[in-house]
Amino acid sequence: MLFNSLEFVIFLPIVFLLYWFVFRGRRWQNMLIVIASYIFYGWWDWRFLFLIAFTSLCSFASGLLLEKYEGRRHRQKLISAANITINLAILGVFKYFNFFVENLDVLFRSLFNYQMDWVTMNIILPVGISFYTFQALSYTIDVYQKKLPATHDIVEFFAYISFFPQLVAGPIERATNLLPQFQQQRSFDYAKSVDGCRQMLWGFVKKLLIADNCAGVVNEYWGSFEDQSGVSLFMLSILFGFQIYCDFSGYSDIAIGCARLFGFNLMRNFDFPFFSRSIPEFWRRWHISLTTWFRDYIYFPLGGSRGDKWKIIRNTYIVWGVSGLWHGASWHFVIWGLYYATLLVIYNLLGVNTKYQHVVAYNRYLPNLKETAQMAITSIFVVFSWIIFRSETMTQAGDYLYYMFTNPLFGDNKMIRKWVIWSSLLVIVEWMQRDKQHAMQLPPVRPFTYTFVRWAIYVALICASYVAYIVNIEDDNTFIYFQF
C-alpha cells in the first residue's frame, strides 16, 4: 500500500480510530498494529508476508536463545552468527543472487575463457526487504551486546519489525529505541498528533508537488541526454537531487508523522542536508538511520577511527562499498559508494571530518561568504554523485559526464529550468526552518500566530498536493527507495 494512494487515505483513519477507541490497552494495540501492518505490507503481494514473518520469527527466537545461554559466550556467538547469516542469506538471494551469478560468469570467461552454465532466476524483490532485515539484525546484535534484554512477547516483537509507517522505506529503527515503546502503555497526545499531521502534510507536499513533477522531467530528458546542452545536463542532475530528496525525505516525514499519531517517536532521518558545509556533514544529515546503522554495526566493530590512518581509510572504503551495494545490485552503486568513501577520506585527512555539528548561520538570516562557498562546493560534489546514482550503468554515467562537458554550454530547456526554479522554493522554505524538526513547525510570530493564517496555509498545501496527485496519477509514483 502506498502512502500516496486512496487506499491509504481510507486505511489510516480506520486504524487510528480502532487503535484509540476500540483496541484499548497496550497488548491489544500491539496486536492491532501487527494486523494493520500485515494488511499494509500484503497489499502489494500477500506471499511476501511469509518472508517477513519468517525473518521476525528467527530474530525473536534468537533473542530468547541468547538470553537462555547467558554467560556462555561461545554459544551466544553461534546463535547470533546463525541468525545474522539466515537474514543476510535471505536478503542475498532476493536482492543479489543474479548480480553475483552474472559477475562470476564474467570472471570465469575472462580468466579461463570458460562459460559457466549458471542458472539465473527472475526474482521479484520484496518491497522494503533491506529495511526490515537491518531492523531485525539490530535486535539480535543489541541483545548479544547486552544493550537491551530479549523480549518474551512475540506480538510486540512482530509489531516492532512490521510497524507499517516505517516498514518499507525507514527510518531503519534500532531495537533500543522502538521496541521499548511497544512495551509501554500509550495514551493519546493531542499536541503530538497535531504536529504529526503537520509533518505528514509537509511530506506529502514534497512527494506530490516536487518529487513526482521532477520525476516526469528527469525521466523524459535523462533518456535523451545526448541532445541537451551542458548547462541543461547539470541542471537536470540538480533536478534529480531535488526529486530523490523530496521523494525519500517526504516518505520519512510521512512515516514519522504517522507514527506520532499512534504515540511513537521514530528517529529523525533527514536534517536539511542541502545546507551542509562538507561531505561528512552531508552524511550526518542524509538518511541518518542508515549511515548511523553502518557506523555502529560495521564501522565501529572494524575499529572505527581508532588506529593508524591506513586502518581508518580501509574501514571507510569497506563501509561505503557495502553501503553502495545496499542501495542496489549493480556496480554503479558500488562506485557511487566508493566515490563518497574517497571524499570522506580526503575530508578526514584534512581534519574536518567532525566539524560543523551546529546549524549553519545559527541566529542569522543568511550565511556568510565562507559558509556559502562551503555549501556550494559540497553541493557540486553531491550533484556529481547523483549522476552516478541515477545512471543504469557506469558507461551511461560516463557518457552523461562526457556530454555535459563537451556539448554546447548553453541551450534553453524551459521545462528543466522551470522545475529547478520551482524546487528551489522548497529550499528557501527549509532554509527558514532549518533549526526545526520539520518545515511545518511554523514559528510563533505574526502572522503565523493567527489560526486562520495557519489553516489557510494548510488548506492551500492540501489542495495543491491533491491537484498534483491528479495531474500525475497516470505515472508510476512509487517511492524511489522502495527498490532498495
PEPE-V648363 format. One record per pair of residues at least 6 apart in sequence whose ideal C-beta (glycine too) atoms are under 7 Angstrom apart, sorted by the first residue. I is the first residue (numbers start at 1). J is the second residue. Records with the same first field share a line. If there is no record, write none. Layout:
I->J / J
This chain:
1->7 / 8 / 11 / 40 / 43
2->8 / 478
3->251 / 254
4->207 / 208 / 469 / 477
7->43
11->40
12->258
15->36
16->261
18->32
19->29 / 32 / 262
20->188
23->29 / 32
26->185 / 186
27->155
29->186
30->155 / 156 / 159 / 182
31->155
33->159 / 163
34->155 / 158 / 159 / 162
36->164
37->162 / 163 / 164 / 167
38->49 / 162
40->164 / 167
41->48 / 49 / 52 / 162 / 164 / 167
42->49
44->127
48->126
51->90 / 126
52->132 / 161 / 162
55->87 / 90 / 132 / 133 / 136 / 161
56->136 / 157 / 158 / 161 / 162
58->83 / 86
59->83 / 136 / 139 / 140
60->154 / 157
62->79 / 80 / 83 / 140
63->139 / 140 / 143 / 150 / 151
64->150
65->79
66->76 / 79 / 80 / 143 / 144 / 150
67->150
69->75 / 76 / 79
76->144
80->140 / 144
83->140
84->137 / 140
87->133 / 136 / 137
91->129 / 130 / 133
94->123 / 125 / 126 / 129
95->125 / 129 / 130 / 329
96->329
97->121 / 123
98->120 / 121 / 123
99->329
101->118 / 120
104->116 / 118
105->115 / 116 / 118
108->114 / 116
109->115
125->483
127->168 / 482
128->167 / 168 / 169 / 482
130->326 / 484
131->168 / 169 / 170 / 172
132->161 / 167
134->172 / 293
135->161 / 172 / 173
136->161
138->174 / 175 / 293
139->175
141->297
142->148 / 174 / 175 / 176
143->150
147->176
148->175 / 176 / 179
151->157 / 179
156->182 / 183
159->182
160->175 / 178 / 179 / 182
165->255 / 258 / 259
166->173 / 255 / 259 / 266
168->482
169->251 / 479 / 481 / 482
170->252 / 269 / 289
171->252 / 255 / 266 / 267 / 269 / 289
172->289 / 290 / 293
173->266 / 267
177->267
181->264
186->263
189->263
192->260
193->260 / 261
195->260
196->257 / 258 / 260 / 261
197->257
198->440 / 441
199->253 / 256 / 257 / 438 / 440
200->253 / 254 / 257 / 258
201->440 / 458 / 461 / 462
202->253 / 438 / 439 / 440
203->250 / 251 / 253 / 254 / 257
204->250 / 254 / 465
205->461 / 465
206->246 / 249 / 250 / 253 / 426
207->246 / 247 / 250 / 251
208->465 / 468 / 469
209->464 / 465 / 468
210->242 / 246 / 423 / 426
211->243 / 246 / 247 / 250
212->468 / 472 / 475 / 477
213->419 / 468 / 472
214->239 / 242 / 243 / 419 / 423
215->243
216->472 / 475
217->239 / 415 / 416 / 419
218->236 / 239 / 240 / 243
221->228 / 236 / 416
222->236 / 390
225->233 / 400 / 403
226->403
228->236 / 407 / 411 / 413
229->407 / 408 / 409 / 410 / 411
230->404 / 405 / 407 / 408 / 409
231->409 / 410
232->411 / 413 / 416
233->400 / 403 / 404
234->404
235->416 / 417 / 420
236->416
237->383 / 386 / 387
238->383 / 420
239->416 / 419 / 420 / 423
240->386 / 390
241->382 / 383 / 386
242->423
244->480
246->426
247->479 / 480
248->480 / 481
249->270
251->479 / 481
252->269 / 270
253->438
255->266
256->266
259->266
267->288 / 289
268->288 / 437
269->287 / 288 / 289
270->285 / 286 / 288
271->285 / 288
272->285 / 430 / 434
273->282 / 285 / 286
274->427
275->360 / 375 / 431 / 434
276->282 / 285 / 375 / 378
277->356 / 360 / 371 / 374 / 375 / 378
278->347 / 352 / 355 / 356 / 374 / 378
279->340 / 343 / 344 / 347 / 378 / 381
280->344 / 347 / 353
281->356
282->378 / 382
283->291
294->319 / 322 / 323
298->319 / 322
299->315 / 319
302->315 / 318
303->311 / 315
304->315
305->312
312->348
313->345
316->341 / 344 / 345
317->338 / 341
320->337 / 338 / 340 / 341
321->334 / 337 / 338 / 341
323->337
324->333 / 334 / 336 / 337 / 338
325->333 / 334
327->333 / 484
328->484
331->394
332->388 / 391 / 393 / 394 / 397
335->388 / 394
336->385 / 388 / 389
339->385 / 388
340->385
343->381
347->353
359->434 / 435
360->367 / 371
361->367 / 371
367->375
387->397 / 400 / 401
388->397
391->397 / 400
429->439
430->439
433->439 / 441
442->448 / 454
447->453
448->454
